[in-house]
Amino acid sequence: MKLTTANIAVIMVAIVGISAASTFAITTQVVDFGTPNPATGAMMMTGNVKVTQIDGDGNTIALRQSDNHIVGQGMEMIISQVFQEMNGTADANTRPVSHMEIGHAGEWELLMNDTDLRIPADVDVATCLRVAATFTNVTSPGIGYGANTLVRGILGGLHTPCTGVMPLAAELGGAGSANCAAQANVTAQAQFTGALCNGALTIDEAGMFNDIVGGTMFARNNFGGVVLNAPDTLQLDWEFTFTDS
């Protein structure tokens, strides 16, 4: 037993020795161009959903707001729009997000593998169908921001336009400074009318899809329920902010 133990110890020392030598040989060939900083080099997408109930006279009678929730299939949609041949099985022909839908199943937990609303409103009220959304680029046109994100951005600290070759003093870091970051703000809006959705329903969930029927769910949210009466309008505002943080 002692001989066996000794041999094992020798073998382990040899392996460690080889590993250390190999590590040294590899690392001596690596040139360090800087440590990636996720805080300054990652794109973020944040957002929220606002639900507004408006009566027949144009008065706001209910207002709900919650954080945005993009589902797993929605992430696949983003990837497939950006990268070629990266589409998953969620939608063989990925299309842009285009419609919204409301439901009344209660405030079920938001899950990444959601693929539909729990109970779409049209199950009980046949005329309460999905509605085409209006998408608007609402990126602020003020200094440092621009509706055209291809030629304007955000310059940290100074908040001046990030176009062309900036003076070294303005770049705050010389050529290739990481202080210039692009930003875009997009709003999706849809309205549901009580005339088409009137019924004994308490609307408490909503979803975004890439088709008027079927298709793939992009996002799903729930909120404190509202009863959509015949004269009322239910307006959904989905807001997204894309920032190269």
C-alpha positions, 0 to 999 in steps of 0.5 A: 500500500505504501508503494502504491501511495508513493507512486500515485504521489509521484504521478500527481507531482508530474501532472502538476508540473506538466500543467504548470509548464503548459500554462506558462507556455500558453500565457507567454504568447498572449498579448493583453489588450485590456480587460473587458468591462461589462459595465461599459461595453454591453447593450441593455434593453429595458422597458415598461408597460403602461395600461390606460383605461379611458372612458367615453369622455376621454377621462382616464379612469384607471392606470396600471404600469409594470416592468417589461417581460420578454419571453424566451421566444422573444429572445430568439426573435431578437437573435434571429433578426440580428444574426444570420441563421441563428433562428430557433424552433419558435418561428421558422420564418421570424417576422417583426413584432406587430400585434398586441392581445389582451386576456383575462386569466388573472395575474399568473406568474410571468415565465420565460417559456410563456408562448401565449396568454393564459386566456385570450379575451377572444375566447369569451368575446369573439370580437376582442381580437388582436390589434395592430400596434403602432411603433414609434422611434421616440428617441429624444432629439435634444443635445447628445441624443438623436432620432437618427441613432446612426449619426448621433449618440450619447457622449458621457459627461459632455453630452455632445453629438458623437459624430465624425471625428471629435476633438481629443478634448471632447472625446474625454479619452482620445481616439476610440474613446468608449464614452460615445454610446448609441441609444434608441427609444421605441414605443409600441401602442395599441388600443382596444375598444369596449365596443368590441371587447365588452363583456363580463371580463376583467382584463389583466394580461397582455402580450405582443406577437408577430402575427395577427393570428398565431405567430410567436409571442415576444413579450407578456405582462400582467397588471391589476385588472380593469373592466372594459365597459362598452364606451371605454378604450384600453390603451397599451403602451409598451416602451423599450430603451436600447442603450450601449451602456 
